[in-house]
Amino acid sequence: MTHVFLGALMSQATHLTRRQRLLRLVGGVAMLVGAVVFFQVSAQLDPMNRAALVSIVMIIVGTGWLGQAARGVTESGAVRELAPLPGPPVAVEKMIGGFVLAWLIPGGGHWLIGRRAKAVLYFVTISVTFFAGFLLADGRNFNYERDAVYYLAYMFNGLQTMVCYLTTQGLERNEPIRFLQLGFLYSAVASLLNVVAMMDFLAICSRAGRTAAVPFSEDLSERQPSDAVADEAIAGDAVKGDVS
Amino acid sequence: MSLSDALLGTLLGTVAPIDFLFLFPLCVAIAIVSSAAHRESVPEILRHAVRSSVMLIVGLLAFMVGISYFAQWILP
């Protein structure tokens, strides 16, 4: 059940044909033009322009189609399980311990299961962003009584938030700080990025040590012998691609 | 000054664009971490992160231009 849930989260991209890309390109441009026209007509008919939300939705859909046309892939296609990773399976105790460690220290879980390169990448990226926010706000963005709402995000980066909270509680905000809002934004986004790292850790744990790359949505009774060969090839590619 | 004030102020020419430029490094960080998920090879992660960063920053600029167009109706 766990790997079914994780597999649903890890949907692979589906490649578009030339015709599908062209359709998305034309549709995207038409949607953007339609949004502008709709907005102007709506503004003329209603001074408050209450139907502007429709234009915004059209812009979101249109830019999405243009992005798919430019990249030639869509993320909303068939959901497939990713290839298994090399290495022994991760024990449940190690998985739980790694998850807690990943919450405390960005990349900690990856480090624990031996994926050191990714651990360093996560740690450096998230920590630099987090402490850049700290510096931008001059250390005044970690007061729980004053800015409790930001702790909804900060709580996902356990140790660093704890250290900042304990060391900056006495700081007052008497004079305006120019980049205070950016500081909040940096630290909050960095903490939320740690959620991505934690989920990636869980995904790795679920994929490590598995032997077959069975397409996620495929009925096993309909599998052909050639499918097994293709699965092995995918698994081989995964082994070659692993450098961490 | 809030971030939204900085954004609209930048668009209207009353605030230095430096405030808004600070969002670009954040885009790079988001691109790196989101690229690292589901990928195992670090060179592959970094290659994808460069592409994602460019797309995010271009998207942000497009958003700025879009907001500046709609701001004439939104703002008094």
Interface residues (C-beta under 8 A of the other chain):
Chain A: M10 V36 F39 A43 N49 A52 I59 T63 G67 L82 L85 R115 A117 K118 L121 Y122 T125 I126 V128 T129 A132 L136 P176 R178 F179 Q181 L182 L185 Y186 V189 A190 L193 V196 A197 M199 D200 A203 A238 G241 D242 V243 S244
Chain B: M1 S2 L3 A6 D19 F22 L23 P25 L26 A29 I30 I32 V33 S34 A36 A37 H38 E40 S41 V42 P43 E44 I45 M55 G59 A62 G66 Y69 F70 W73
